[in-house]
């Protein structure tokens, strides 16, 4: 009897401890089964709970200075990001995507081989609809440079991604957490730099994050099922799928989050009762209905494009397919390629390119996890952590082509930011002291100076960034590939064009300047309208006398030359540097310069002789 009593007391105490742990939420211990009901009304905005003791800097409880800081920062960054987009270069990936889009455009307009797109590697996993719309409008208005429009649209989607993620954190925590979410994204040089230059990957990331936010709201609202929320979930999935078939992973999240949420917050002991099974059946019917609409709409819209359809759970692995064939690159001081590509590639790359202040926030989340549990429902924490670690797991266990790394980066990095900003908020709530929290905010501002300085001083190449954990770019130089896709090409090409126009050979204005480069095919676009410049692609050879100027990029230079400071040589007329480390250089061919000088001198001497002869002949005639 005593033993039974002790066991019963123990169980009661354990239950009470669990109840106290989740004291903010009583759904787990309710006896009633959810009764689902539809609603056409939009839910009222969640009331913002602020406290001066949490250093909210509240003007009043329903208002917050961080709200205005966030609005001001986002307004400024919209302008800044749009301006930044005008100066970024064009990567190999963008060129490949544009070529694929042109093939799809030709299919619609019955130009050339209508089925040529089927042979393209992207045809198995990409729909490319956003790119196609921009390309089609560019053709319609006869745009001279379609990439300027693409980069502008990319900047807008990148800005919307930051905004939507901030709104999610405002709903989950408060305005302060929302501000730090946006702030951390905007001081991330890699994220910000590529967010204004890769419309395909950024569009996918926005659709991915948008849908995750809608799933979060959906799970918080049920058993009330709001029709407009379901519509948003479907539209978000279709937006992600309009770029990559990897967007089908969102259906996996839809089922996992919804069903697990239902099982957690409904009494399991009533599992075999009619109300329980009826409610569960209603939920499953809704989920399968959403899935059917998404699959059907996607199939109708892309039956001519996409070949690969996989289960939602495995869909994210489509981003790791080996297409096109990956080129060798420098990683951790070694040359890696398709045969020896390490599984740790993405994780290591992620943690050496994230600002340390953001990494610190990520760690703080787990240090102060109890504060997160008190603030959020455990299920909300599960959504944040599961989406991040599931994507990391799928990437880690599949071969990842560097060509698709940025699609994965943009999908995962915002999820990382949810945890990092949440970590800062959890720490400040746990400290619960206005003076200490003031110091915390001051330290965050202090440690943010380095990435902000890097972004401000290294435009438009600010995406070349390595954090303090890696030793910065000085330590990473010649250990990692600095320019993956020759992204410095626009900056270098425009500088050379200006140089030639101001320092060109005036003796013969019809002279065609021979420019060579080891850059990508996008370099041709920057010189296509210059009739006095002829561009060729070849490896650098000092003894080559067929070019006047040579544009060299560090990613095609042997690591030994970079490591020993043997590149670039002294014959350069311009070196482009990031934190004093050279990333691109322009050479002038001294031999051809001397030849032009001699030719110019001889031509001038002949002209002077002819002129003098004409004068003497004229005087003799008189």
C-alpha positions in Angstrom: 0.0 0.0 0.0 2.8 2.3 0.9 4.6 1.4 -2.3 1.6 2.3 -4.4 1.1 5.5 -2.4 4.7 6.5 -3.1 4.5 5.7 -6.7 1.2 7.7 -7.0 2.8 10.6 -5.1 5.8 10.5 -7.4 3.6 10.5 -10.5 1.6 13.4 -9.1 4.7 15.4 -8.4 6.1 14.7 -11.8 2.9 15.7 -13.5 2.8 18.9 -11.4 6.4 19.7 -12.4 5.5 19.3 -16.1 2.4 21.4 -15.6 4.5 24.1 -14.0 7.0 24.0 -16.8 4.3 24.6 -19.3 2.3 26.8 -17.0 1.7 29.4 -19.7 -0.3 26.8 -21.8 -3.0 24.5 -20.6 -3.9 22.9 -23.9 -1.8 19.8 -23.1 -3.9 19.0 -20.1 -7.4 19.8 -21.4 -9.9 16.9 -21.6 -11.8 18.2 -24.6 -11.0 17.2 -28.2 -10.6 20.0 -30.7 -13.6 20.8 -32.8 -12.4 22.3 -36.1 -14.4 25.2 -37.5 -13.9 27.4 -40.5 -13.6 31.2 -40.3 -13.6 33.8 -43.0 -12.5 36.5 -40.6 -8.9 37.6 -40.2 -7.7 37.2 -36.7 -7.0 40.4 -34.8 -3.4 41.3 -34.3 -1.9 39.5 -31.3 -1.6 41.9 -28.4 2.0 43.0 -27.8 3.2 42.3 -24.3 6.0 44.6 -23.2 7.7 45.2 -20.0 10.1 47.9 -18.9 11.9 45.4 -16.8 12.8 43.5 -20.1 14.5 46.7 -21.4 11.8 47.1 -24.1 12.4 50.8 -24.1 8.6 51.1 -24.1 7.0 54.5 -24.8 3.8 52.8 -23.6 2.9 49.1 -23.2 1.3 48.8 -26.7 4.2 50.7 -28.4 7.9 50.2 -28.5 10.9 52.1 -29.7 12.2 48.9 -31.4 9.1 49.1 -33.6 10.1 52.4 -35.0 13.8 51.4 -35.2 12.7 48.4 -37.3 10.5 50.4 -39.6 13.2 53.1 -40.1 15.9 50.4 -40.8 13.7 48.5 -43.2 12.8 51.7 -45.1 16.4 52.7 -45.5 17.5 49.2 -46.4 14.9 49.0 -49.2 16.6 51.9 -50.9 20.1 50.7 -50.1 19.5 47.2 -51.4 18.0 48.5 -54.6 21.0 50.7 -55.2 23.4 47.9 -54.4 21.8 45.7 -57.0 22.9 48.0 -59.8 26.6 47.4 -59.2 26.9 43.7 -58.6 28.4 41.4 -61.1 26.9 38.5 -63.1 27.8 34.9 -61.9 28.2 31.7 -63.9 25.0 30.5 -62.2 23.0 33.5 -63.4 24.3 33.0 -66.9 23.3 29.3 -66.8 19.8 30.2 -65.5 19.4 32.9 -68.1 20.3 30.4 -70.9 17.7 27.9 -69.5 15.1 30.7 -69.3 15.7 31.6 -72.9 15.2 28.0 -74.0 11.8 28.0 -72.2 10.9 31.3 -73.7 11.7 29.9 -77.2 9.5 27.0 -76.4 6.5 29.3 -75.8 7.2 31.5 -78.8 8.0 28.6 -81.2 11.5 29.8 -81.8 14.2 27.4 -82.9 14.1 23.9 -81.3 11.1 24.0 -79.1 12.2 21.0 -77.1 15.8 22.1 -76.5 15.1 23.0 -72.9 14.5 19.3 -72.1 18.2 18.6 -72.6 19.2 21.2 -70.1 20.3 19.9 -66.7 17.9 22.3 -64.9 14.9 20.8 -66.6 14.8 18.0 -64.0 14.3 20.3 -60.9 13.6 23.9 -61.9 10.5 25.6 -63.2 12.2 29.1 -63.4 8.9 31.0 -63.6 10.0 34.2 -62.0 13.0 34.3 -64.2 10.8 33.6 -67.2 8.4 36.5 -66.4 11.3 38.9 -66.0 12.9 37.6 -69.2 9.6 37.9 -71.2 9.0 41.5 -70.0 12.5 42.4 -70.9 12.0 41.0 -74.4 8.7 42.9 -74.7 10.2 46.3 -73.8 13.6 45.5 -75.6 15.6 45.9 -72.4 19.3 46.3 -73.1 20.5 44.7 -69.8 18.0 42.2 -68.4 20.3 41.4 -65.5 19.8 44.9 -64.0 16.1 44.1 -63.8 16.8 40.7 -62.3 19.1 42.1 -59.7 16.5 44.7 -58.8 13.7 42.1 -58.4 16.2 40.0 -56.4 16.8 42.9 -54.0 13.0 43.4 -53.5 12.4 39.7 -52.7 15.4 39.7 -50.4 14.0 42.7 -48.6 10.6 41.1 -48.3 12.2 37.9 -46.9 13.8 40.0 -44.1 10.5 41.8 -43.5 8.4 38.6 -43.3 10.9 36.9 -41.0 10.8 40.0 -38.7 7.0 39.9 -38.6 7.2 36.2 -37.6 9.5 37.0 -34.7 7.3 39.9 -33.7 4.4 37.5 -33.4 6.5 34.9 -31.6 8.3 37.3 -29.2 8.0 41.1 -29.5 9.3 44.0 -31.5 12.7 43.7 -30.0 13.2 40.2 -31.3 11.9 41.3 -34.7 14.4 44.2 -34.8 17.3 41.9 -34.0 16.2 39.4 -36.7 16.2 42.0 -39.4 19.4 43.6 -38.0 21.3 40.3 -38.0 20.3 39.6 -41.6 21.3 43.0 -42.7 24.8 42.8 -41.1 25.4 39.4 -42.7 27.7 40.3 -45.7 27.3 37.1 -47.5 23.5 37.1 -47.2 23.1 40.7 -48.1 25.6 40.6 -51.0 23.9 37.7 -52.7 20.4 38.8 -51.8 20.7 41.6 -54.4 22.2 39.4 -57.2 20.4 36.1 -57.5 16.7 36.3 -58.2 16.1 32.6 -58.6 17.6 31.5 -55.3 16.2 34.5 -53.4 12.7 34.0 -54.8 12.8 30.3 -53.7 14.0 31.4 -50.2 11.2 34.0 -49.9 8.5 31.4 -50.9 10.1 28.9 -48.5 10.2 31.4 -45.5 6.8 32.8 -46.3 5.2 29.3 -46.2 7.0 28.5 -42.9 5.6 31.6 -41.3 2.1 30.7 -42.5 2.4 27.2 -41.2 3.5 28.7 -37.8 0.4 30.9 -37.8 -1.8 28.0 -38.9 -0.7 25.8 -36.1 -1.3 28.6 -33.5 -4.8 29.2 -34.8 -6.2 25.7 -35.1 -8.8 24.4 -34.3 -10.0 27.6 -36.0 -9.1 27.1 -39.7 -9.0 30.5 -41.4 -9.6 30.2 -45.2 -7.3 33.1 -46.0 -4.5 31.3 -44.1 -5.0 28.1 -46.2 -4.9 30.2 -49.4 -1.6 31.8 -48.2 -0.1 28.4 -47.5 -1.0 27.2 -51.0 0.3 30.4 -52.7 3.6 30.2 -50.7 4.2 26.6 -51.7 3.5 27.4 -55.4 5.8 30.4 -55.2 8.6 28.2 -53.9 7.8 25.5 -56.5 7.8 28.1 -59.3 11.6 28.0 -58.9 12.7 24.6 -57.5 10.9 21.3 -57.1 12.6 21.2 -53.7 9.6 23.3 -52.5 7.7 20.1 -52.1 9.5 19.7 -48.8 7.0 22.3 -47.5 4.2 19.7 -47.7 6.3 17.5 -45.4 6.4 20.4 -42.9 2.7 20.9 -43.3 1.9 17.3 -42.3 4.5 17.1 -39.6 3.6 20.4 -37.9 -0.2 20.0 -38.1 -0.5 16.3 -37.1 2.0 16.6 -34.3 0.3 19.7 -33.1 -3.0 17.9 -33.0 -1.6 14.9 -31.1 0.2 17.1 -28.5 -2.8 19.3 -27.7 -5.5 16.7 -27.6 -6.0 14.0 -24.9 -4.4 10.8 -26.3 -6.5 8.7 -24.0 -9.5 9.7 -26.2 -7.8 8.5 -29.3 -10.3 5.8 -30.1 -13.3 7.9 -29.4 -15.6 9.2 -32.2 -14.9 12.9 -31.6 -11.1 12.4 -31.6 -11.2 10.3 -34.9 -13.6 12.7 -36.5 -11.4 15.8 -35.7 -8.3 14.0 -36.8 -10.0 12.9 -40.0 -11.1 16.5 -40.7 -7.5 17.7 -40.3 -6.2 15.0 -42.6 -8.8 15.8 -45.2 -7.8 19.4 -45.1 -4.1 18.5 -45.4 -4.6 16.1 -48.3 -6.8 18.7 -50.0 -4.0 21.3 -49.8 -1.5 18.8 -51.1 -3.8 17.8 -54.0 -4.3 21.4 -55.0 -0.5 22.1 -54.9 0.4 19.0 -56.9 -2.3 19.6 -59.4 -1.6 23.2 -60.0 2.1 22.6 -60.2 1.6 19.7 -62.6 -0.7 21.8 -64.9 1.8 24.7 -64.9 5.0 22.7 -65.4 4.1 19.5 -67.2 6.3 20.6 -70.0 9.3 21.5 -67.8 9.9 19.3 -64.8 10.8 15.6 -64.9 11.8 14.9 -61.3 9.0 14.4 -58.7 10.0 13.0 -55.4 8.3 12.5 -52.0 8.0 15.7 -49.9 10.4 14.3 -47.3 13.1 13.8 -49.9 12.4 16.9 -52.0 15.0 19.1 -50.4 17.7 16.7 -51.6 16.8 17.9 -55.2 19.0 21.0 -54.4 22.0 18.7 -53.9 21.8 17.0 -57.3 25.1 17.0 -59.3 24.2 19.4 -62.1 25.9 20.9 -63.9 29.2 19.1 -63.3 31.0 20.8 -60.4 34.3 22.4 -61.1 37.3 21.9 -58.8 37.6 24.5 -56.1 39.7 25.4 -53.1 38.4 24.3 -49.7 40.3 24.3 -46.4 43.6 24.5 -48.3 42.8 21.5 -50.6 41.5 21.2 -54.1 38.1 19.4 -54.0 35.9 18.2 -56.8 33.0 15.8 -57.5 35.1 12.8 -56.4 36.2 14.1 -53.0 33.5 16.6 -52.0 33.2 16.5 -48.2 29.9 16.2 -46.4 30.9 18.9 -44.0 31.2 21.5 -46.8 28.1 23.4 -46.2 28.2 23.4 -42.4 31.8 24.5 -42.4 31.2 27.2 -45.0 28.1 28.4 -43.0 30.0 28.8 -39.7 33.0 30.5 -41.1 31.0 33.2 -43.0 28.4 34.1 -40.3 29.3 37.1 -38.2 30.4 36.1 -34.7 27.7 38.2 -33.1 25.1 36.1 -34.9 26.8 32.9 -33.9 26.7 34.0 -30.3 23.0 34.6 -30.5 22.6 31.0 -31.9 24.5 29.6 -28.9 22.5 31.8 -26.4 19.3 30.2 -27.6 20.3 26.8 -26.2 21.9 28.3 -23.1 18.7 30.1 -22.3 16.3 27.5 -23.7 14.1 27.5 -20.6 13.3 31.2 -21.2 12.3 30.3 -24.7 10.0 27.6 -23.4 8.4 30.0 -20.9 7.9 32.6 -23.7 6.8 30.4 -26.5 4.7 27.3 -26.7 7.1 24.2 -26.9 5.5 23.5 -30.3 6.6 26.9 -31.6 10.2 26.1 -30.6 9.9 22.7 -32.3 8.9 24.4 -35.6 11.9 26.7 -35.4 14.4 24.0 -34.6 12.9 21.2 -36.8 12.9 23.2 -40.0 16.5 24.3 -39.5 18.0 20.9 -38.4 15.9 18.9 -40.9 17.3 21.0 -43.8 20.8 20.7 -42.4 20.4 17.0 -42.1 19.2 16.6 -45.7 22.1 18.6 -47.0 24.7 16.9 -44.9 23.7 13.4 -46.0 23.6 14.2 -49.7 26.3 15.3 -52.2 25.9 19.0 -52.7 27.0 20.7 -55.9 28.5 24.2 -55.2 26.4 25.4 -58.2 23.3 25.0 -56.0 24.9 26.0 -52.7 23.3 29.5 -52.7 19.8 28.1 -53.1 20.4 26.0 -50.0 22.1 28.9 -48.2 19.2 31.3 -48.7 16.7 28.7 -47.6 18.6 27.7 -44.4 20.2 31.0 -43.3 16.9 32.7 -42.4 16.0 29.7 -40.3 19.3 30.1 -38.5 18.5 33.7 -37.9 15.2 32.8 -36.1 17.2 30.9 -33.6 20.0 33.5 -33.2 17.6 36.4 -32.7 15.5 34.3 -30.3 18.7 33.5 -28.4 19.4 37.2 -27.8 15.8 37.8 -26.7 15.8 34.8 -24.4 19.1 36.0 -22.8 17.7 39.4 -22.1 14.5 38.0 -20.6 16.5 35.7 -18.4 18.8 38.5 -17.2 15.7 40.6 -16.4 17.6 43.7 -15.5 17.4 46.9 -17.4 21.0 48.0 -16.8 22.5 44.6 -17.7 20.3 44.5 -20.8 21.6 47.9 -21.8 25.1 46.5 -21.7 24.0 43.5 -23.8 22.6 45.8 -26.5 25.7 47.8 -26.3 27.9 44.7 -26.8 25.8 43.6 -29.8 26.2 47.0 -31.4 30.0 46.9 -30.7 30.6 43.4 -32.2 28.4 44.4 -35.2 30.9 47.1 -36.2 33.2 44.8 -38.1 30.6 43.3 -40.5 29.0 46.7 -40.9 32.4 48.2 -41.7 33.1 45.4 -44.2 29.8 46.0 -46.0 30.3 49.7 -46.1 33.9 49.8 -47.4 33.9 46.9 -49.8 31.0 47.5 -52.1 30.1 45.9 -54.5 32.3 43.0 -53.3 31.1 42.9 -49.7 29.8 39.4 -50.1 33.5 38.2 -49.9 33.5 37.8 -46.1 35.0 35.4 -43.5 34.3 35.9 -39.8 36.7 36.1 -36.9 36.3 32.3 -36.3 38.0 31.6 -39.6 40.6 34.3 -39.0 39.1 36.7 -41.5 39.8 36.9 -45.2 43.6 37.3 -44.5 43.6 33.8 -43.1 41.0 32.3 -45.5 42.8 33.7 -48.6 44.4 30.9 -50.6 42.6 28.3 -48.4 39.1 28.8 -49.7 37.8 29.9 -53.1 37.2 33.6 -52.8 35.2 34.3 -56.0 33.0 31.3 -56.8 31.6 32.6 -60.0 33.7 35.6 -61.0 31.3 38.0 -59.3 33.8 40.9 -59.6 33.5 40.9 -63.4 31.2 44.0 -63.7 33.3 46.1 -61.4 36.6 45.2 -63.2 35.1 45.5 -66.7 33.6 49.0 -66.1 36.8 50.2 -64.6 38.8 49.1 -67.7 36.3 50.7 -70.1 36.6 54.0 -68.3 40.4 53.7 -68.3 40.5 53.0 -72.1 38.1 55.9 -72.8 40.3 58.3 -70.9 43.7 56.9 -71.7 43.2 55.4 -75.2 45.5 55.8 -78.1 44.4 59.0 -79.7 46.7 58.6 -82.7 44.3 56.1 -84.3 40.7 56.4 -83.1 39.7 53.4 -85.2 42.0 51.1 -83.3 40.2 48.0 -81.7 41.6 47.2 -78.3 42.3 43.6 -77.6 41.1 42.5 -74.1 41.6 39.0 -72.7 40.3 37.5 -69.5 40.1 34.3 -67.5 36.6 35.4 -66.3 33.3 33.9 -67.1 31.1 34.3 -70.2 29.2 37.2 -68.5 32.2 39.4 -69.2 31.1 39.5 -72.9 27.9 41.3 -71.8 29.9 44.2 -70.4 31.7 44.8 -73.7 29.1 43.8 -76.3 28.2 47.4 -77.2 31.8 48.6 -77.4 32.9 48.4 -81.0 36.4 49.5 -80.2 37.0 46.7 -77.7 37.3 43.0 -78.7 37.1 40.5 -75.8 38.6 37.0 -75.8 38.8 34.3 -73.1 42.2 32.7 -72.5 44.6 31.8 -69.8 47.1 34.4 -68.7 50.4 34.3 -70.5 52.9 37.2 -70.0 54.5 36.4 -73.3 51.2 36.6 -75.2 51.3 39.6 -77.5 47.8 39.3 -78.9 46.1 41.4 -76.1 46.4 44.9 -74.9 44.8 44.4 -71.5 44.1 41.3 -69.5 41.5 41.0 -66.7 42.6 38.3 -64.2 40.5 36.9 -61.4 41.9 35.1 -58.3 39.7 32.0 -58.5 41.6 30.8 -61.6 45.0 31.5 -60.1 46.9 28.5 -58.5 46.7 28.6 -54.8 50.5 28.5 -54.5 50.8 31.8 -56.3 48.2 33.3 -54.0 49.8 31.9 -50.9 53.2 33.2 -51.8 52.1 36.6 -52.9 53.2 36.0 -56.5 49.9 37.2 -57.9 49.3 39.7 -59.2 52.6 40.8 -60.7 54.1 44.3 -60.9 52.9 44.9 -64.5 49.3 45.6 -63.4 47.6 48.9 -63.8 44.9 48.2 -61.4 44.4 45.7 -58.5 41.0 45.3 -56.8 41.3 44.3 -53.2 39.1 43.2 -50.3 40.6 44.0 -46.9 44.0 44.5 -48.7 43.8 41.0 -50.3 43.8 41.0 -54.2 40.8 39.5 -55.9 41.1 40.8 -59.4 43.8 42.6 -61.4 44.2 44.3 -64.8 47.4 43.9 -66.8 48.6 46.1 -69.6 50.7 44.5 -72.3 53.9 46.6 -72.3 55.1 45.1 -75.6 52.0 46.1 -77.6 52.1 49.5 -75.9 55.7 50.0 -77.2 54.7 48.8 -80.6 51.8 51.3 -80.7 54.0 54.0 -79.5 56.6 53.3 -82.2 53.8 53.0 -84.9 52.4 56.3 -83.7 55.9 58.0 -83.8 56.6 56.6 -87.3 53.2 57.7 -88.5 53.6 61.1 -87.1 57.1 61.4 -88.6 55.8 60.4 -92.1 52.9 63.0 -91.7 55.4 65.7 -90.8 57.7 64.8 -93.8 54.8 64.8 -96.2 53.6 68.1 -94.8 57.1 69.6 -95.1 57.5 68.3 -98.7 54.1 69.8 -99.7 55.2 73.1 -98.3 58.5 73.1 -100.2 56.8 72.0 -103.4 54.3 74.8 -103.0 57.0 77.4 -102.4 59.0 76.2 -105.5 55.9 76.5 -107.6 55.4 80.1 -106.6 
